[in-house]
Structure formats: structure tokens, C-alpha cells
Amino acid sequence: MNNHFNEEEYNKLIEKYNYKDMLHDAFKQVITPEFKKHGFKKKGKTFYREREGIIEICEVQYSRGNHRTTASFTYNISIAIPSIYTTLGIQESNKLNTTICGLSFGEVVKWAYNLPARVDDWFYLEAYSQEKPSVVFYESELSEAEISKQKSFESNWENRYNVKTGEGFDKVLVEDIEKVILPFFQSIPDAESLIEYLKNEEPKREIDEQMMYQLGNFYYENGEQEKGREMLKRTRNGEYKVAINDDIESGRIVL
């Protein structure tokens, strides 16, 4: 990526484009119709779909610094299971708040493409693009082959559309909903199957560990300490080893 600042180009771009408005237009004209086409309902910036005891939730989060010269957004993805809250005696009037796990878009991209590390999970439109740091270097214990795979993917990922003109942006938005977000939701058959898997099985991938870690903590903090303890034990030697050991040392949990 060429990071040389071209003032003449920059001035022409900000005269022609308002990136904040472009992002909001994409939300209204591309993202919203795409989710609704697949049966999702909309509440504010949140899309949700109910089926088989679960609620699939995808929230659009705009950057606080969005303005006419630069704008960005990402997705926050979560799974809600109201029956768990009912079983634990937790009263929650808003069913969208009955979540058991929350994931970043980057974590779901990692799952969808079987990557060794997460990617930058923000979508940008801006007149001057600075190179984003590779997230490879935030991941530990990657082999040379894994780093090579990640860098190759990131190179293509970061150049899927023109951040300065928006060319190709709409197509990317549709593709990511259809190839990343929806397949993740569809990988969960129903609430009962997901709960049983997280409660009783060994995690197969990091995203399973993350859901298991979050649900384990939820149980532990809401009167089902033994259930929570067993789930946390199964994630203790994986990606959440440091977090769990910190919780043990602080006395927050006892395994």
C-alpha cells in the first residue's frame, strides 16, 4: 500500500466524497436489505433472527470518529438463548440482551476461512489510507507456514475494494454477510445442541473455546458454579489459559 500523502488527490477526494454519508448510505441500501432478505428483523443498528430457541444477533458499530474525510464500522456478533436466563431465574425483558456469547467480526472471519490469526475487522472509507498493522504479530506461537498463509490472506483482504472511491464496497458487504456471518449462524443447529456441546464436549476450534469460556463464566457468576467450573476447566489449557489463571490468582473463580 502506498502511504505517500498526496495533498492534491486528498483535496479532490474530500471535495467529491463524504465518507460518513457513504457509510450510512451503505447501511441503508446494502446491509439492511441483505439481512432482511435472509429473515432478519432490524432494531436500530442491530439485526436479529429467531430460530430453534436461539437469537442470532449482528450489530453494526460505527467508529466514534467518523466524519466526512474518514469513516469506518465493524460488526459485533452474538448468540442469545432466552431459555438459559429463564432456567437461572434471571429476569430480562429485552430478549436481545439474553446473550451467552459475543464475538468480533474478525474472530468469525478467522473461523470462516480457517485462518491462524484474526484479521483487521473494520471496514474503512477514507481519503488518506495509512497502512494498518498486521494482526499476525499479535498472535503467539505461529509457524512460518501459518504466518505466510495469514499474510497472503490479509493482502487480498485489505484490497478487496477501493477505500478512497468506494468502488467494490457494496459487493464486499454482501459477500461478507453471505460467506462469513450467515455460515457462522447456520453452523449452530439449535439452542439445545449448542448448550450440550459447550457443556460437555472438548472445544474443536478457538471460536468454540471462546463461547465455552463466556458461557462457563456466565454459569459460574449466576448460581451454577459447578457447570461453569467444568466448562472453564476444558478451556484452561487453550487460548484462554492466561485469562483463567489470572481469574484464579485474583480469587474471582476457584477451579
ChimeraX attribute file (.defattr): number of C-alpha atoms within 10 A of each C-alpha:
attribute: neighborCount
match mode: 1-to-1
recipient: residues
	/A:1	10
	/A:2	7
	/A:3	9
	/A:4	9
	/A:5	12
	/A:6	10
	/A:7	10
	/A:8	8
	/A:9	12
	/A:10	16
	/A:11	12
	/A:12	11
	/A:13	18
	/A:14	17
	/A:15	11
	/A:16	10
	/A:17	19
	/A:18	18
	/A:19	26
	/A:20	19
	/A:21	14
	/A:22	16
	/A:23	23
	/A:24	15
	/A:25	12
	/A:26	14
	/A:27	18
	/A:28	12
	/A:29	12
	/A:30	16
	/A:31	19
	/A:32	17
	/A:33	14
	/A:34	18
	/A:35	20
	/A:36	14
	/A:37	10
	/A:38	12
	/A:39	13
	/A:40	19
	/A:41	16
	/A:42	16
	/A:43	10
	/A:44	8
	/A:45	13
	/A:46	18
	/A:47	21
	/A:48	21
	/A:49	17
	/A:50	14
	/A:51	10
	/A:52	12
	/A:53	15
	/A:54	22
	/A:55	22
	/A:56	24
	/A:57	25
	/A:58	26
	/A:59	17
	/A:60	16
	/A:61	14
	/A:62	18
	/A:63	15
	/A:64	9
	/A:65	10
	/A:66	18
	/A:67	14
	/A:68	18
	/A:69	19
	/A:70	22
	/A:71	25
	/A:72	19
	/A:73	18
	/A:74	18
	/A:75	22
	/A:76	17
	/A:77	24
	/A:78	23
	/A:79	23
	/A:80	23
	/A:81	25
	/A:82	22
	/A:83	16
	/A:84	18
	/A:85	19
	/A:86	12
	/A:87	8
	/A:88	12
	/A:89	11
	/A:90	13
	/A:91	11
	/A:92	12
	/A:93	8
	/A:94	8
	/A:95	14
	/A:96	19
	/A:97	15
	/A:98	22
	/A:99	21
	/A:100	21
	/A:101	17
	/A:102	16
	/A:103	16
	/A:104	16
	/A:105	23
	/A:106	20
	/A:107	19
	/A:108	23
	/A:109	21
	/A:110	18
	/A:111	20
	/A:112	15
	/A:113	11
	/A:114	11
	/A:115	16
	/A:116	19
	/A:117	23
	/A:118	22
	/A:119	23
	/A:120	17
	/A:121	16
	/A:122	16
	/A:123	19
	/A:124	23
	/A:125	26
	/A:126	25
	/A:127	24
	/A:128	19
	/A:129	16
	/A:130	12
	/A:131	10
	/A:132	9
	/A:133	10
	/A:134	15
	/A:135	14
	/A:136	18
	/A:137	11
	/A:138	9
	/A:139	11
	/A:140	9
	/A:141	8
	/A:142	14
	/A:143	10
	/A:144	9
	/A:145	10
	/A:146	15
	/A:147	18
	/A:148	14
	/A:149	14
	/A:150	21
	/A:151	17
	/A:152	11
	/A:153	14
	/A:154	17
	/A:155	12
	/A:156	10
	/A:157	13
	/A:158	17
	/A:159	11
	/A:160	13
	/A:161	19
	/A:162	14
	/A:163	21
	/A:164	19
	/A:165	16
	/A:166	16
	/A:167	12
	/A:168	13
	/A:169	20
	/A:170	15
	/A:171	12
	/A:172	15
	/A:173	16
	/A:174	16
	/A:175	13
	/A:176	15
	/A:177	17
	/A:178	15
	/A:179	13
	/A:180	19
	/A:181	20
	/A:182	15
	/A:183	15
	/A:184	17
	/A:185	19
	/A:186	10
	/A:187	9
	/A:188	15
	/A:189	13
	/A:190	16
	/A:191	20
	/A:192	15
	/A:193	12
	/A:194	17
	/A:195	15
	/A:196	10
	/A:197	14
	/A:198	19
	/A:199	18
	/A:200	13
	/A:201	12
	/A:202	14
	/A:203	18
	/A:204	8
	/A:205	12
	/A:206	17
	/A:207	16
	/A:208	18
	/A:209	22
	/A:210	20
	/A:211	22
	/A:212	29
	/A:213	25
	/A:214	19
	/A:215	22
	/A:216	26
	/A:217	21
	/A:218	18
	/A:219	20
	/A:220	21
	/A:221	13
	/A:222	13
	/A:223	12
	/A:224	14
	/A:225	18
	/A:226	13
	/A:227	17
	/A:228	24
	/A:229	18
	/A:230	15
	/A:231	27
	/A:232	25
	/A:233	16
	/A:234	20
	/A:235	22
	/A:236	17
	/A:237	12
	/A:238	15
	/A:239	16
	/A:240	16
	/A:241	15
	/A:242	12
	/A:243	12
	/A:244	23
	/A:245	16
	/A:246	13
	/A:247	14
	/A:248	13
	/A:249	11
	/A:250	10
	/A:251	9
	/A:252	11
	/A:253	18
	/A:254	13
	/A:255	14
